[in-house]
Amino acid sequence: MHLSVLPAVQTAATLALVTWMITGFTPLPGHWLRWKMFCRANFTIITLTGTTKDGRTETVNIYDHLSPGSFILGPPQLQAILDHLTASGRYDRIDGHGRLLSARGEQPIEVRNSHVVL
């Protein structure tokens, strides 16, 4: 190949790859993370307050109860952790609110009396 053609081909291929990657990660209206790797993932952003047996309240960090490096948390996993925290006697009840992000978009999520409500 001619020496001046090679940089032009490399630049065009790089621009095409960058464009493809940007559009692949750009969400459609109303959807989060449309890339196939994330299509079944649920991300929960939630603020929780736990009430102890003696009536004190404290903030509950749900991610302290996940495996290190875990960040994908859907309603069933959230409910399992809430059940564990209340069954262990650590909290009498847990309440909170937040958002659930999934391929179907964003929706509100609540925790009322230790139960996940969508």
Summary of the structure (lengths in Angstrom):
residues: 118
radius of gyration: 21.9
end to end distance: 60.4
largest distance: 80.2
contacts: 290
relative contact order: 0.17
helix: 35%
strand: 29%
